[in-house]
Amino acid sequence: MRIGIGYDVHRLVEGRSLILGGTTIPFNKGLLGHSDADVLIHAVGDAILGALGQGDLGRHFPDTDPQFKDIASMMLLALIQAMAEEQGFYCMNVDATIVAQEPKLAPYIDSMAENISRCLKMDKGAVNIKAKTTEGLGFEGHGEGMSAYAVVLLKKM
């Protein structure tokens, strides 16, 4: 078995859609990035890459490569899933936390977990997603951005 941890952060800006866990969430701002800037999926992807000993998203999908411009992060996660399978691993569980002052994310958690479980070919019950505020503290609390943390457990097939 292997354990990996992932972290990601993106700035909130006007004029972009807010996509978290592959789910579009109604909000007046979205996350800025080369891809769709889905901080949750980026954290999960980094956790899997870490467990595989394969660096991070920037190593595999650099923001200098035009083929990844505006790509759906779920597509990146599918590529990472394929890497894990090639190395003989499957994901046993995901535990993730999104840090954002707003919007309220509880109504979208189930959809995010469904998207991740489908992409990683695992039981939805093995994907746990939490959303936390910072009580108005820090860049997340001031509404400047969002971050996400993820831990995954991989097992050799």
TIDO-752383 format. One record per residue: x, y, z of N, C-alpha, C, CB in turn; residue in one letter. Coordinates in nm, 2 decimals. Glycine has a CB too. Layout:
BEGIN
X/Y/Z/X/Y/Z/X/Y/Z/X/Y/Z/a
...
//
This chain:
BEGIN
0.08/-0.12/0.00/0.00/0.00/0.00/0.09/0.12/0.00/-0.10/0.00/0.12/m
0.03/0.23/-0.06/0.10/0.36/-0.06/0.01/0.47/-0.03/0.17/0.38/-0.20/r
0.06/0.57/0.05/-0.03/0.69/0.09/0.03/0.81/0.02/-0.03/0.70/0.24/i
-0.06/0.90/-0.03/-0.01/1.02/-0.09/-0.10/1.14/-0.03/-0.02/1.02/-0.24/g
-0.03/1.26/-0.02/-0.10/1.38/0.02/-0.09/1.48/-0.09/-0.05/1.43/0.15/i
-0.20/1.55/-0.11/-0.20/1.66/-0.22/-0.26/1.79/-0.16/-0.28/1.61/-0.34/g
-0.21/1.90/-0.22/-0.26/2.03/-0.18/-0.26/2.12/-0.31/-0.17/2.10/-0.07/y
-0.36/2.20/-0.32/-0.37/2.30/-0.43/-0.44/2.42/-0.39/-0.44/2.24/-0.55/d
-0.41/2.53/-0.45/-0.47/2.66/-0.43/-0.48/2.74/-0.56/-0.38/2.74/-0.32/v
-0.59/2.81/-0.57/-0.62/2.90/-0.68/-0.69/3.03/-0.64/-0.70/2.83/-0.80/h
-0.66/3.13/-0.71/-0.72/3.26/-0.68/-0.86/3.27/-0.74/-0.64/3.38/-0.74/r
-0.96/3.33/-0.67/-1.09/3.35/-0.72/-1.10/3.48/-0.80/-1.19/3.36/-0.60/l
-1.16/3.47/-0.92/-1.17/3.59/-1.01/-1.31/3.59/-1.07/-1.06/3.59/-1.12/v
-1.35/3.71/-1.12/-1.48/3.72/-1.19/-1.45/3.67/-1.34/-1.53/3.87/-1.19/e
-1.56/3.63/-1.40/-1.56/3.59/-1.54/-1.52/3.45/-1.56/-1.46/3.68/-1.61/g
-1.51/3.37/-1.46/-1.48/3.22/-1.48/-1.58/3.14/-1.40/-1.33/3.19/-1.43/r
-1.60/3.02/-1.45/-1.70/2.93/-1.39/-1.62/2.87/-1.27/-1.75/2.82/-1.48/s
-1.70/2.84/-1.16/-1.65/2.77/-1.04/-1.67/2.62/-1.06/-1.71/2.83/-0.91/l
-1.56/2.55/-1.07/-1.57/2.40/-1.09/-1.49/2.34/-0.98/-1.52/2.36/-1.23/i
-1.56/2.26/-0.90/-1.50/2.18/-0.79/-1.54/2.04/-0.80/-1.54/2.24/-0.65/l
-1.45/1.95/-0.80/-1.48/1.81/-0.81/-1.55/1.77/-0.93/-1.57/1.77/-0.69/g
-1.53/1.85/-1.04/-1.59/1.82/-1.17/-1.73/1.87/-1.17/-1.59/1.68/-1.20/g
-1.78/1.94/-1.07/-1.92/1.99/-1.07/-1.91/2.15/-1.08/-1.98/1.95/-0.93/t
-1.99/2.20/-1.17/-2.01/2.34/-1.19/-2.10/2.40/-1.08/-2.06/2.38/-1.33/t
-2.05/2.49/-1.00/-2.12/2.55/-0.89/-2.16/2.69/-0.91/-2.04/2.54/-0.76/i
-2.29/2.73/-0.90/-2.33/2.87/-0.93/-2.26/2.96/-0.83/-2.48/2.88/-0.92/p
-2.19/3.06/-0.88/-2.12/3.15/-0.79/-2.08/3.27/-0.88/-2.00/3.09/-0.72/f
-2.06/3.39/-0.82/-2.02/3.50/-0.90/-1.87/3.51/-0.94/-2.06/3.63/-0.83/n
-1.79/3.41/-0.89/-1.65/3.40/-0.93/-1.61/3.26/-0.96/-1.56/3.46/-0.81/k
-1.50/3.25/-1.02/-1.44/3.11/-1.05/-1.30/3.12/-1.02/-1.47/3.07/-1.19/g
-1.23/3.00/-1.03/-1.09/2.99/-1.00/-1.00/3.01/-1.12/-1.06/2.85/-0.94/l
-0.90/3.09/-1.10/-0.81/3.12/-1.21/-0.70/3.02/-1.22/-0.75/3.26/-1.18/l
-0.68/2.97/-1.34/-0.57/2.88/-1.37/-0.56/2.85/-1.52/-0.59/2.75/-1.29/g
-0.45/2.77/-1.55/-0.43/2.73/-1.69/-0.54/2.63/-1.74/-0.29/2.67/-1.70/h
-0.57/2.54/-1.65/-0.68/2.45/-1.67/-0.81/2.51/-1.62/-0.66/2.31/-1.61/s
-0.91/2.43/-1.59/-1.03/2.48/-1.52/-1.01/2.52/-1.38/-1.15/2.38/-1.54/d
-0.89/2.49/-1.33/-0.85/2.53/-1.19/-0.93/2.47/-1.08/-0.86/2.68/-1.18/a
-0.97/2.34/-1.10/-1.05/2.27/-1.00/-0.95/2.23/-0.89/-1.12/2.14/-1.06/d
-0.95/2.31/-0.78/-0.85/2.28/-0.67/-0.87/2.14/-0.61/-0.87/2.39/-0.56/v
-1.00/2.09/-0.60/-1.02/1.96/-0.54/-0.96/1.85/-0.62/-1.17/1.94/-0.52/l
-0.98/1.85/-0.75/-0.93/1.75/-0.84/-0.77/1.76/-0.84/-0.99/1.76/-0.98/i
-0.72/1.88/-0.84/-0.58/1.90/-0.84/-0.51/1.84/-0.72/-0.54/2.05/-0.86/h
-0.58/1.86/-0.60/-0.53/1.80/-0.48/-0.53/1.65/-0.48/-0.60/1.86/-0.36/a
-0.64/1.59/-0.53/-0.66/1.45/-0.54/-0.55/1.39/-0.64/-0.80/1.41/-0.59/v
-0.54/1.46/-0.75/-0.44/1.41/-0.85/-0.30/1.42/-0.79/-0.44/1.50/-0.98/g
-0.26/1.53/-0.72/-0.13/1.54/-0.66/-0.11/1.43/-0.56/-0.11/1.67/-0.60/d
-0.21/1.39/-0.48/-0.20/1.29/-0.38/-0.17/1.15/-0.45/-0.33/1.28/-0.30/a
-0.24/1.12/-0.56/-0.22/1.00/-0.63/-0.07/1.00/-0.69/-0.32/0.98/-0.74/i
-0.04/1.11/-0.75/0.10/1.11/-0.80/0.20/1.10/-0.69/0.12/1.25/-0.88/l
0.18/1.16/-0.58/0.27/1.15/-0.47/0.28/1.00/-0.42/0.23/1.23/-0.35/g
0.17/0.93/-0.41/0.17/0.79/-0.37/0.25/0.71/-0.47/0.03/0.74/-0.35/a
0.24/0.74/-0.60/0.31/0.67/-0.70/0.46/0.71/-0.71/0.25/0.69/-0.84/l
0.50/0.82/-0.64/0.64/0.86/-0.65/0.66/0.93/-0.78/0.73/0.75/-0.63/g
0.56/1.00/-0.83/0.57/1.06/-0.97/0.56/1.21/-0.97/0.46/1.00/-1.06/q
0.60/1.28/-0.86/0.60/1.42/-0.86/0.46/1.48/-0.84/0.66/1.47/-0.99/g
0.44/1.59/-0.92/0.31/1.66/-0.91/0.25/1.69/-1.04/0.33/1.78/-0.82/d
0.13/1.75/-1.04/0.06/1.79/-1.16/0.15/1.88/-1.26/-0.07/1.86/-1.13/l
0.22/1.97/-1.20/0.30/2.06/-1.28/0.41/1.99/-1.36/0.37/2.16/-1.19/g
0.46/1.88/-1.31/0.56/1.80/-1.38/0.49/1.73/-1.50/0.62/1.69/-1.28/r
0.37/1.68/-1.49/0.31/1.60/-1.59/0.22/1.69/-1.69/0.22/1.50/-1.53/h
0.17/1.80/-1.63/0.08/1.88/-1.71/0.11/2.03/-1.69/-0.07/1.86/-1.67/f
0.23/2.07/-1.74/0.28/2.21/-1.71/0.19/2.32/-1.77/0.42/2.22/-1.77/p
0.18/2.43/-1.70/0.10/2.54/-1.75/0.17/2.61/-1.87/0.08/2.64/-1.63/d
0.28/2.57/-1.91/0.35/2.62/-2.03/0.31/2.54/-2.15/0.50/2.62/-2.01/t
0.23/2.43/-2.13/0.19/2.35/-2.25/0.05/2.38/-2.29/0.20/2.20/-2.21/d
0.04/2.44/-2.42/-0.09/2.48/-2.46/-0.20/2.37/-2.47/-0.08/2.54/-2.60/p
-0.16/2.24/-2.48/-0.26/2.14/-2.49/-0.34/2.12/-2.36/-0.19/2.00/-2.52/q
-0.29/2.18/-2.25/-0.36/2.17/-2.12/-0.44/2.30/-2.09/-0.27/2.14/-2.01/f
-0.44/2.40/-2.18/-0.51/2.53/-2.16/-0.66/2.50/-2.16/-0.47/2.63/-2.27/k
-0.72/2.54/-2.05/-0.86/2.53/-2.02/-0.91/2.38/-2.02/-0.94/2.60/-2.13/d
-0.82/2.29/-2.00/-0.86/2.15/-2.00/-0.94/2.12/-1.87/-0.74/2.05/-2.00/i
-1.04/2.03/-1.88/-1.12/1.99/-1.76/-1.02/1.91/-1.67/-1.24/1.91/-1.80/a
-1.01/1.94/-1.55/-0.93/1.87/-1.45/-0.97/1.73/-1.44/-0.93/1.94/-1.32/s
-1.09/1.70/-1.46/-1.13/1.56/-1.45/-1.06/1.47/-1.56/-1.29/1.54/-1.47/m
-1.03/1.54/-1.67/-0.95/1.47/-1.78/-0.81/1.44/-1.73/-0.95/1.55/-1.91/m
-0.76/1.53/-1.65/-0.62/1.51/-1.60/-0.62/1.40/-1.50/-0.57/1.64/-1.53/l
-0.73/1.40/-1.41/-0.74/1.29/-1.31/-0.75/1.15/-1.38/-0.86/1.32/-1.22/l
-0.82/1.15/-1.49/-0.84/1.02/-1.57/-0.70/0.98/-1.62/-0.93/1.04/-1.69/a
-0.62/1.07/-1.66/-0.48/1.04/-1.71/-0.40/0.99/-1.59/-0.41/1.16/-1.77/l
-0.41/1.05/-1.47/-0.34/1.01/-1.35/-0.39/0.87/-1.31/-0.36/1.11/-1.24/i
-0.52/0.84/-1.32/-0.57/0.71/-1.29/-0.51/0.61/-1.38/-0.72/0.71/-1.31/q
-0.49/0.64/-1.51/-0.43/0.54/-1.60/-0.29/0.52/-1.57/-0.44/0.60/-1.75/a
-0.21/0.62/-1.52/-0.08/0.60/-1.47/-0.07/0.50/-1.36/-0.01/0.74/-1.43/m
-0.17/0.52/-1.26/-0.17/0.43/-1.15/-0.19/0.29/-1.19/-0.28/0.47/-1.05/a
-0.29/0.27/-1.28/-0.32/0.13/-1.33/-0.20/0.07/-1.40/-0.44/0.14/-1.43/e
-0.13/0.16/-1.48/-0.01/0.11/-1.55/0.10/0.06/-1.46/0.05/0.22/-1.64/e
0.10/0.12/-1.34/0.20/0.08/-1.24/0.14/-0.03/-1.14/0.24/0.20/-1.15/q
0.02/-0.08/-1.17/-0.04/-0.19/-1.10/-0.11/-0.15/-0.97/0.06/-0.28/-1.07/g
-0.15/-0.02/-0.96/-0.22/0.03/-0.84/-0.36/0.07/-0.86/-0.14/0.15/-0.78/f
-0.44/0.06/-0.76/-0.58/0.11/-0.77/-0.60/0.19/-0.64/-0.69/0.00/-0.78/y
-0.69/0.29/-0.64/-0.72/0.38/-0.53/-0.82/0.31/-0.44/-0.77/0.52/-0.58/c
-0.79/0.30/-0.31/-0.88/0.24/-0.22/-0.97/0.34/-0.16/-0.80/0.17/-0.11/m
-0.91/0.46/-0.12/-1.00/0.57/-0.07/-0.94/0.70/-0.09/-1.03/0.54/0.08/n
-1.02/0.80/-0.08/-0.99/0.94/-0.09/-1.05/1.02/0.02/-1.03/1.01/-0.23/v
-0.97/1.10/0.09/-1.03/1.19/0.19/-0.98/1.33/0.16/-0.99/1.14/0.34/d
-1.07/1.42/0.14/-1.03/1.55/0.09/-1.11/1.66/0.16/-1.06/1.57/-0.06/a
-1.05/1.78/0.17/-1.11/1.90/0.23/-1.09/2.02/0.14/-1.04/1.93/0.37/t
-1.20/2.09/0.11/-1.20/2.21/0.04/-1.21/2.32/0.14/-1.32/2.22/-0.07/i
-1.12/2.42/0.13/-1.13/2.54/0.22/-1.17/2.66/0.14/-0.98/2.56/0.28/v
-1.29/2.71/0.18/-1.35/2.82/0.11/-1.45/2.89/0.20/-1.42/2.78/-0.03/a
-1.45/3.02/0.20/-1.55/3.09/0.28/-1.69/3.09/0.23/-1.50/3.24/0.30/q
-1.70/3.10/0.10/-1.82/3.09/0.02/-1.79/3.04/-0.12/-1.90/3.22/0.03/e
-1.89/2.99/-0.19/-2.03/2.96/-0.15/-2.04/2.84/-0.06/-2.11/2.94/-0.28/p
-2.16/2.81/-0.01/-2.18/2.69/0.07/-2.17/2.57/-0.03/-2.32/2.70/0.14/k
-2.09/2.47/0.01/-2.06/2.36/-0.08/-2.14/2.23/-0.05/-1.92/2.33/-0.08/l
-2.20/2.23/0.07/-2.27/2.11/0.11/-2.37/2.05/0.00/-2.35/2.13/0.23/a
-2.44/2.13/-0.07/-2.54/2.07/-0.17/-2.47/2.01/-0.29/-2.63/2.18/-0.22/p
-2.33/2.03/-0.30/-2.26/1.97/-0.42/-2.16/1.86/-0.38/-2.19/2.09/-0.48/y
-2.15/1.83/-0.26/-2.05/1.73/-0.21/-2.08/1.59/-0.28/-2.05/1.72/-0.06/i
-2.21/1.56/-0.28/-2.25/1.43/-0.33/-2.21/1.41/-0.48/-2.40/1.40/-0.31/d
-2.23/1.52/-0.56/-2.20/1.52/-0.70/-2.05/1.51/-0.72/-2.25/1.64/-0.77/s
-1.97/1.58/-0.64/-1.83/1.58/-0.65/-1.77/1.44/-0.62/-1.76/1.68/-0.55/m
-1.83/1.38/-0.51/-1.78/1.24/-0.47/-1.82/1.14/-0.58/-1.85/1.20/-0.34/a
-1.93/1.16/-0.64/-1.97/1.07/-0.76/-1.88/1.08/-0.87/-2.12/1.10/-0.80/e
-1.84/1.21/-0.91/-1.75/1.23/-1.02/-1.61/1.17/-0.99/-1.73/1.38/-1.05/n
-1.56/1.19/-0.87/-1.43/1.13/-0.84/-1.43/0.98/-0.84/-1.38/1.19/-0.70/i
-1.53/0.92/-0.77/-1.54/0.78/-0.76/-1.55/0.71/-0.90/-1.66/0.73/-0.68/s
-1.63/0.77/-0.99/-1.64/0.72/-1.12/-1.51/0.73/-1.20/-1.75/0.80/-1.20/r
-1.44/0.84/-1.19/-1.32/0.86/-1.26/-1.21/0.76/-1.21/-1.27/1.00/-1.25/c
-1.21/0.74/-1.08/-1.10/0.65/-1.02/-1.15/0.51/-1.01/-1.07/0.70/-0.88/l
-1.27/0.48/-1.06/-1.32/0.34/-1.07/-1.32/0.28/-0.93/-1.23/0.25/-1.16/k
-1.38/0.35/-0.84/-1.39/0.30/-0.70/-1.54/0.33/-0.65/-1.29/0.37/-0.61/m
-1.57/0.27/-0.53/-1.69/0.28/-0.47/-1.71/0.42/-0.42/-1.71/0.18/-0.36/d
-1.83/0.48/-0.44/-1.85/0.62/-0.40/-1.83/0.64/-0.25/-1.99/0.67/-0.44/k
-1.86/0.53/-0.17/-1.85/0.54/-0.03/-1.70/0.55/0.02/-1.91/0.42/0.03/g
-1.61/0.53/-0.07/-1.47/0.54/-0.04/-1.41/0.68/-0.07/-1.39/0.43/-0.12/a
-1.50/0.77/-0.11/-1.46/0.91/-0.14/-1.53/1.00/-0.03/-1.50/0.95/-0.28/v
-1.45/1.06/0.05/-1.50/1.15/0.15/-1.46/1.29/0.12/-1.46/1.11/0.30/n
-1.55/1.39/0.11/-1.52/1.53/0.08/-1.58/1.61/0.19/-1.57/1.57/-0.06/i
-1.50/1.70/0.24/-1.54/1.80/0.35/-1.52/1.94/0.29/-1.47/1.77/0.48/k
-1.60/2.03/0.34/-1.59/2.17/0.31/-1.58/2.25/0.44/-1.70/2.22/0.22/a
-1.48/2.33/0.45/-1.45/2.41/0.57/-1.44/2.56/0.53/-1.33/2.36/0.64/k
-1.48/2.65/0.62/-1.45/2.79/0.61/-1.33/2.82/0.70/-1.57/2.88/0.65/t
-1.28/2.94/0.70/-1.17/2.98/0.79/-1.22/3.08/0.89/-1.05/3.03/0.71/t
-1.35/3.10/0.91/-1.40/3.20/1.00/-1.36/3.34/0.96/-1.36/3.16/1.14/e
-1.34/3.36/0.83/-1.30/3.49/0.78/-1.15/3.52/0.78/-1.37/3.59/0.85/g
-1.07/3.42/0.82/-0.93/3.44/0.83/-0.86/3.40/0.70/-0.87/3.36/0.95/l
-0.74/3.46/0.67/-0.66/3.42/0.55/-0.72/3.45/0.42/-0.63/3.28/0.56/g
-0.65/3.41/0.31/-0.69/3.44/0.18/-0.82/3.37/0.15/-0.59/3.40/0.08/f
-0.85/3.25/0.20/-0.98/3.18/0.17/-1.09/3.26/0.24/-0.97/3.04/0.22/e
-1.06/3.30/0.37/-1.16/3.37/0.45/-1.20/3.51/0.39/-1.12/3.38/0.59/g
-1.10/3.57/0.33/-1.12/3.70/0.27/-1.19/3.69/0.13/-0.99/3.78/0.26/h
-1.21/3.57/0.08/-1.27/3.55/-0.05/-1.18/3.57/-0.17/-1.39/3.64/-0.07/g
-1.05/3.56/-0.14/-0.95/3.58/-0.25/-0.92/3.45/-0.32/-0.82/3.64/-0.19/e
-0.94/3.34/-0.26/-0.91/3.21/-0.33/-0.97/3.10/-0.25/-0.76/3.20/-0.35/g
-0.94/2.98/-0.30/-0.98/2.85/-0.24/-0.86/2.76/-0.24/-1.10/2.79/-0.31/m
-0.86/2.67/-0.14/-0.75/2.56/-0.14/-0.82/2.43/-0.11/-0.65/2.59/-0.03/s
-0.74/2.32/-0.13/-0.79/2.19/-0.11/-0.68/2.10/-0.07/-0.87/2.13/-0.23/a
-0.71/2.01/0.02/-0.61/1.90/0.07/-0.67/1.77/0.04/-0.58/1.92/0.22/y
-0.59/1.67/0.01/-0.64/1.54/-0.02/-0.54/1.43/0.03/-0.67/1.52/-0.17/a
-0.59/1.32/0.08/-0.51/1.21/0.11/-0.57/1.09/0.04/-0.50/1.18/0.27/v
-0.48/1.01/-0.02/-0.53/0.89/-0.09/-0.45/0.76/-0.04/-0.52/0.90/-0.24/v
-0.51/0.65/-0.05/-0.45/0.52/-0.02/-0.46/0.44/-0.15/-0.51/0.45/0.10/l
-0.34/0.40/-0.20/-0.33/0.31/-0.32/-0.29/0.17/-0.27/-0.23/0.37/-0.42/l
-0.34/0.07/-0.34/-0.30/-0.06/-0.32/-0.26/-0.13/-0.45/-0.42/-0.14/-0.25/k
-0.16/-0.22/-0.43/-0.11/-0.29/-0.55/-0.22/-0.39/-0.59/0.02/-0.36/-0.52/k
-0.24/-0.40/-0.72/-0.35/-0.50/-0.77/-0.30/-0.64/-0.75/-0.38/-0.47/-0.92/m
//
